[in-house]
Amino acid sequence: MAVLDHKIDFAAIISVTKANPNGDPLNGNRPRQNYDGKGEMSDVCIKRKIRNRLQDMGDSIFVQSQDRTDDGFQSLRDRADSNETLKKALGDKKSKITSDEFASVACSEWVDVRSFGQVFAFKGSELSVGVRGPVSIQTAVSVDPVDVTSMQITKSVNSTTSDTKGSDTMGMKHFVEFGVYVLKGSINTQLAEKTGFTNEDAEKIKMALQTLFANDVSSARPDGSMEVNKVYWWDHTSKLGQYSSAKVHRLLSLEKKTEHPASFEDYAVALGSLDNLNVEILDGL
């Protein structure tokens, strides 16, 4: 498989309807908002979903969610130790394995390591290795400020036999009434060469973006409440790229058609162009 030989920029438009796209644990798990009232989805949240999709596709993932582990390992250290080369490097103080060799083995083993990078630093091991990945993703931000609704929920059954209260307040749920978010990212060829990130890996990232919310159903995100409307994929013709990522991302803009948008169709999408830079426009699945 050929290592990625050209720079890639990408963007995705995501619509949220009565869902919590990314709760803030420091604010009662309310949907994240910036100081302008616009909704946010952190890059960590988005990478988690991409990892889940890659895992669903059958790829080996290093940072797996605890409730989605498919290899029986309960910690990152256990998963790293499953590779004999990495286990020896982490456990043997006299190991002659260099940091570059360690990173090379980890990148070949797990697609998320060679995509996003990873820090290998575990208690009890003197070896610490940092891998920088070629795929960078920005925080997704809504086009307009979002309205957040809070709903009090109750239980209708006793938790224990001795509990005789019956229905009682259980907690709060928070969700965005409606919002359209824009996700932006890029793939760097220089780092791709270091991690072994391939053209095939890039295609997998593209597919993951199209299906970002598949198998992501929860009480906070009911099925159909999160939707990828469009994915924009710019393939440059060189390793460095003809244009900066900032200039490419500015080609995409959205403007609301009505005062109170309630669907993706209530926004007008404008896409500019740059000389000798083609874009592939994909529908979300």
C-alpha positions as a Python dict, from the first residue, in 0.01 Angstrom:
ca = {
    (1, 'M'): (0, 0, 0),
    (2, 'A'): (138, 339, -104),
    (3, 'V'): (194, 603, 161),
    (4, 'L'): (-21, 912, 111),
    (5, 'D'): (145, 1123, -157),
    (6, 'H'): (-68, 1438, -158),
    (7, 'K'): (-221, 1677, 93),
    (8, 'I'): (-593, 1645, 168),
    (9, 'D'): (-836, 1893, 321),
    (10, 'F'): (-1190, 1802, 419),
    (11, 'A'): (-1506, 1942, 574),
    (12, 'A'): (-1844, 1805, 676),
    (13, 'I'): (-2181, 1963, 748),
    (14, 'I'): (-2368, 1805, 1040),
    (15, 'S'): (-2724, 1878, 1150),
    (16, 'V'): (-2842, 1819, 1507),
    (17, 'T'): (-3209, 1796, 1604),
    (18, 'K'): (-3309, 1757, 1970),
    (19, 'A'): (-2985, 1585, 2064),
    (20, 'N'): (-2677, 1647, 2275),
    (21, 'P'): (-2389, 1620, 2027),
    (22, 'N'): (-2116, 1664, 2288),
    (23, 'G'): (-2187, 1723, 2655),
    (24, 'D'): (-1959, 1933, 2875),
    (25, 'P'): (-1883, 1746, 3202),
    (26, 'L'): (-1783, 2076, 3367),
    (27, 'N'): (-2127, 2222, 3295),
    (28, 'G'): (-2370, 1949, 3401),
    (29, 'N'): (-2321, 1769, 3066),
    (30, 'R'): (-2501, 2046, 2881),
    (31, 'P'): (-2420, 2069, 2508),
    (32, 'R'): (-2098, 2258, 2459),
    (33, 'Q'): (-2127, 2624, 2359),
    (34, 'N'): (-1874, 2901, 2305),
    (35, 'Y'): (-1909, 3255, 2440),
    (36, 'D'): (-2111, 3355, 2133),
    (37, 'G'): (-2370, 3086, 2207),
    (38, 'K'): (-2265, 2870, 1912),
    (39, 'G'): (-2260, 2495, 1964),
    (40, 'E'): (-1936, 2302, 1966),
    (41, 'M'): (-1822, 1943, 1919),
    (42, 'S'): (-1466, 1884, 2040),
    (43, 'D'): (-1205, 1727, 1817),
    (44, 'V'): (-1171, 1447, 2075),
    (45, 'C'): (-1544, 1370, 2042),
    (46, 'I'): (-1519, 1355, 1662),
    (47, 'K'): (-1208, 1136, 1667),
    (48, 'R'): (-1387, 898, 1904),
    (49, 'K'): (-1667, 854, 1652),
    (50, 'I'): (-1420, 806, 1366),
    (51, 'R'): (-1238, 542, 1569),
    (52, 'N'): (-1569, 363, 1631),
    (53, 'R'): (-1650, 363, 1260),
    (54, 'L'): (-1304, 232, 1168),
    (55, 'Q'): (-1349, -39, 1427),
    (56, 'D'): (-1685, -131, 1274),
    (57, 'M'): (-1507, -159, 938),
    (58, 'G'): (-1281, -425, 1086),
    (59, 'D'): (-967, -221, 1150),
    (60, 'S'): (-752, -262, 1461),
    (61, 'I'): (-802, 31, 1701),
    (62, 'F'): (-571, 112, 1992),
    (63, 'V'): (-792, 359, 2182),
    (64, 'Q'): (-1115, 160, 2207),
    (65, 'S'): (-1415, 263, 2416),
    (66, 'Q'): (-1452, 47, 2724),
    (67, 'D'): (-1799, -67, 2614),
    (68, 'R'): (-1683, -148, 2259),
    (69, 'T'): (-1366, -352, 2316),
    (70, 'D'): (-1337, -634, 2066),
    (71, 'D'): (-1008, -789, 2181),
    (72, 'G'): (-1070, -855, 2550),
    (73, 'F'): (-814, -603, 2678),
    (74, 'Q'): (-929, -371, 2956),
    (75, 'S'): (-657, -105, 2933),
    (76, 'L'): (-426, 62, 2684),
    (77, 'R'): (-125, -97, 2858),
    (78, 'D'): (-273, -444, 2815),
    (79, 'R'): (-337, -374, 2447),
    (80, 'A'): (17, -244, 2396),
    (81, 'D'): (157, -551, 2574),
    (82, 'S'): (-28, -775, 2329),
    (83, 'N'): (247, -692, 2082),
    (84, 'E'): (564, -871, 2192),
    (85, 'T'): (797, -602, 2057),
    (86, 'L'): (614, -324, 2242),
    (87, 'K'): (581, -535, 2556),
    (88, 'K'): (955, -593, 2565),
    (89, 'A'): (1029, -225, 2509),
    (90, 'L'): (789, -115, 2784),
    (91, 'G'): (892, -378, 3039),
    (92, 'D'): (1265, -419, 2985),
    (93, 'K'): (1480, -128, 3100),
    (94, 'K'): (1770, -266, 2898),
    (95, 'S'): (1570, -290, 2577),
    (96, 'K'): (1758, -150, 2279),
    (97, 'I'): (1442, -64, 2086),
    (98, 'T'): (1448, 303, 1987),
    (99, 'S'): (1152, 539, 2006),
    (100, 'D'): (1131, 545, 1627),
    (101, 'E'): (1121, 166, 1609),
    (102, 'F'): (855, 157, 1881),
    (103, 'A'): (644, 413, 1694),
    (104, 'S'): (683, 224, 1366),
    (105, 'V'): (553, -99, 1521),
    (106, 'A'): (260, 77, 1688),
    (107, 'C'): (164, 257, 1366),
    (108, 'S'): (166, -64, 1165),
    (109, 'E'): (-47, -236, 1430),
    (110, 'W'): (-326, 20, 1484),
    (111, 'V'): (-487, 247, 1226),
    (112, 'D'): (-585, 516, 1478),
    (113, 'V'): (-224, 550, 1594),
    (114, 'R'): (-96, 612, 1241),
    (115, 'S'): (-392, 844, 1176),
    (116, 'F'): (-423, 1060, 1489),
    (117, 'G'): (-103, 979, 1675),
    (118, 'Q'): (-75, 858, 2034),
    (119, 'V'): (129, 907, 2351),
    (120, 'F'): (262, 581, 2495),
    (121, 'A'): (344, 660, 2858),
    (122, 'F'): (248, 406, 3123),
    (123, 'K'): (304, 382, 3496),
    (124, 'G'): (595, 154, 3577),
    (125, 'S'): (764, 201, 3241),
    (126, 'E'): (1057, 435, 3183),
    (127, 'L'): (990, 447, 2809),
    (128, 'S'): (769, 730, 2682),
    (129, 'V'): (695, 759, 2311),
    (130, 'G'): (490, 1024, 2138),
    (131, 'V'): (355, 970, 1787),
    (132, 'R'): (225, 1266, 1583),
    (133, 'G'): (-47, 1168, 1340),
    (134, 'P'): (-120, 1325, 1000),
    (135, 'V'): (-498, 1360, 1045),
    (136, 'S'): (-590, 1680, 1228),
    (137, 'I'): (-947, 1779, 1309),
    (138, 'Q'): (-1074, 2110, 1437),
    (139, 'T'): (-1354, 2165, 1686),
    (140, 'A'): (-1683, 2161, 1494),
    (141, 'V'): (-1881, 2483, 1546),
    (142, 'S'): (-2243, 2560, 1464),
    (143, 'V'): (-2319, 2819, 1198),
    (144, 'D'): (-2553, 3011, 1431),
    (145, 'P'): (-2607, 3022, 1808),
    (146, 'V'): (-2802, 2720, 1933),
    (147, 'D'): (-3089, 2699, 2180),
    (148, 'V'): (-3032, 2445, 2456),
    (149, 'T'): (-3337, 2293, 2625),
    (150, 'S'): (-3319, 2129, 2968),
    (151, 'M'): (-3567, 1862, 3065),
    (152, 'Q'): (-3620, 1713, 3409),
    (153, 'I'): (-3664, 1337, 3406),
    (154, 'T'): (-3812, 1106, 3670),
    (155, 'K'): (-3811, 735, 3750),
    (156, 'S'): (-4136, 539, 3768),
    (157, 'V'): (-4016, 240, 3968),
    (158, 'N'): (-3841, 191, 4302),
    (159, 'S'): (-3468, 130, 4282),
    (160, 'T'): (-3474, -109, 4580),
    (161, 'T'): (-3745, -297, 4771),
    (162, 'S'): (-3706, -71, 5074),
    (163, 'D'): (-3756, 237, 4859),
    (164, 'T'): (-4123, 339, 4884),
    (165, 'K'): (-4111, 679, 4718),
    (166, 'G'): (-4221, 559, 4375),
    (167, 'S'): (-4187, 826, 4107),
    (168, 'D'): (-3911, 1067, 4193),
    (169, 'T'): (-3680, 1315, 4028),
    (170, 'M'): (-3393, 1132, 3863),
    (171, 'G'): (-3198, 1403, 3686),
    (172, 'M'): (-3178, 1639, 3390),
    (173, 'K'): (-3141, 1595, 3016),
    (174, 'H'): (-3011, 1870, 2792),
    (175, 'F'): (-3031, 1892, 2415),
    (176, 'V'): (-2987, 2129, 2124),
    (177, 'E'): (-3321, 2216, 1964),
    (178, 'F'): (-3161, 2245, 1620),
    (179, 'G'): (-2823, 2337, 1486),
    (180, 'V'): (-2601, 2296, 1181),
    (181, 'Y'): (-2235, 2235, 1261),
    (182, 'V'): (-1933, 2252, 1032),
    (183, 'L'): (-1642, 2012, 1085),
    (184, 'K'): (-1303, 2087, 927),
    (185, 'G'): (-982, 1888, 900),
    (186, 'S'): (-678, 1803, 695),
    (187, 'I'): (-425, 1526, 631),
    (188, 'N'): (-55, 1613, 626),
    (189, 'T'): (179, 1416, 400),
    (190, 'Q'): (496, 1481, 599),
    (191, 'L'): (351, 1312, 907),
    (192, 'A'): (186, 1046, 690),
    (193, 'E'): (531, 942, 572),
    (194, 'K'): (647, 904, 932),
    (195, 'T'): (350, 694, 1047),
    (196, 'G'): (292, 498, 725),
    (197, 'F'): (-54, 646, 668),
    (198, 'T'): (-167, 531, 322),
    (199, 'N'): (-403, 640, 47),
    (200, 'E'): (-626, 351, 152),
    (201, 'D'): (-631, 485, 509),
    (202, 'A'): (-743, 822, 373),
    (203, 'E'): (-1035, 655, 193),
    (204, 'K'): (-1134, 491, 521),
    (205, 'I'): (-1136, 829, 696),
    (206, 'K'): (-1358, 962, 417),
    (207, 'M'): (-1603, 675, 461),
    (208, 'A'): (-1599, 721, 838),
    (209, 'L'): (-1696, 1086, 796),
    (210, 'Q'): (-1989, 990, 574),
    (211, 'T'): (-2116, 741, 831),
    (212, 'L'): (-2005, 928, 1142),
    (213, 'F'): (-2315, 858, 1350),
    (214, 'A'): (-2383, 497, 1253),
    (215, 'N'): (-2406, 277, 1565),
    (216, 'D'): (-2386, 590, 1781),
    (217, 'V'): (-2739, 578, 1920),
    (218, 'S'): (-2794, 675, 2283),
    (219, 'S'): (-3050, 847, 2504),
    (220, 'A'): (-2870, 1175, 2436),
    (221, 'R'): (-2853, 1111, 2060),
    (222, 'P'): (-3165, 922, 1943),
    (223, 'D'): (-3145, 753, 1605),
    (224, 'G'): (-3188, 1014, 1331),
    (225, 'S'): (-3117, 1314, 1554),
    (226, 'M'): (-2758, 1346, 1427),
    (227, 'E'): (-2700, 1354, 1053),
    (228, 'V'): (-2406, 1410, 820),
    (229, 'N'): (-2553, 1615, 537),
    (230, 'K'): (-2248, 1669, 316),
    (231, 'V'): (-1879, 1582, 309),
    (232, 'Y'): (-1631, 1792, 107),
    (233, 'W'): (-1299, 1631, 15),
    (234, 'W'): (-1021, 1833, -150),
    (235, 'D'): (-730, 1636, -304),
    (236, 'H'): (-425, 1856, -366),
    (237, 'T'): (-184, 1766, -644),
    (238, 'S'): (133, 1781, -435),
    (239, 'K'): (265, 1685, -92),
    (240, 'L'): (272, 2044, 32),
    (241, 'G'): (-56, 2135, -134),
    (242, 'Q'): (-129, 2426, -367),
    (243, 'Y'): (-308, 2625, -94),
    (244, 'S'): (-316, 2651, 284),
    (245, 'S'): (-585, 2459, 471),
    (246, 'A'): (-728, 2786, 602),
    (247, 'K'): (-779, 2916, 248),
    (248, 'V'): (-940, 2590, 138),
    (249, 'H'): (-1176, 2571, 436),
    (250, 'R'): (-1290, 2929, 372),
    (251, 'L'): (-1432, 2814, 38),
    (252, 'L'): (-1726, 2663, 228),
    (253, 'S'): (-1984, 2896, 379),
    (254, 'L'): (-2344, 2862, 498),
    (255, 'E'): (-2611, 3128, 538),
    (256, 'K'): (-2957, 3081, 681),
    (257, 'K'): (-3254, 3144, 452),
    (258, 'T'): (-3504, 3201, 733),
    (259, 'E'): (-3486, 3372, 1070),
    (260, 'H'): (-3538, 3046, 1257),
    (261, 'P'): (-3391, 2752, 1063),
    (262, 'A'): (-3536, 2413, 1150),
    (263, 'S'): (-3364, 2191, 894),
    (264, 'F'): (-3055, 2169, 677),
    (265, 'E'): (-3264, 2286, 380),
    (266, 'D'): (-3313, 2620, 559),
    (267, 'Y'): (-2948, 2700, 488),
    (268, 'A'): (-2790, 2809, 161),
    (269, 'V'): (-2455, 2640, 106),
    (270, 'A'): (-2195, 2827, -99),
    (271, 'L'): (-1877, 2660, -220),
    (272, 'G'): (-1603, 2864, -381),
    (273, 'S'): (-1322, 2731, -598),
    (274, 'L'): (-947, 2763, -641),
    (275, 'D'): (-743, 2704, -954),
    (276, 'N'): (-634, 2342, -1008),
    (277, 'L'): (-800, 2221, -687),
    (278, 'N'): (-1082, 1972, -731),
    (279, 'V'): (-1339, 1889, -465),
    (280, 'E'): (-1541, 1572, -421),
    (281, 'I'): (-1885, 1634, -270),
    (282, 'L'): (-2041, 1336, -94),
    (283, 'D'): (-2375, 1282, 75),
    (284, 'G'): (-2384, 1146, 427),
    (285, 'L'): (-2510, 791, 454),
}
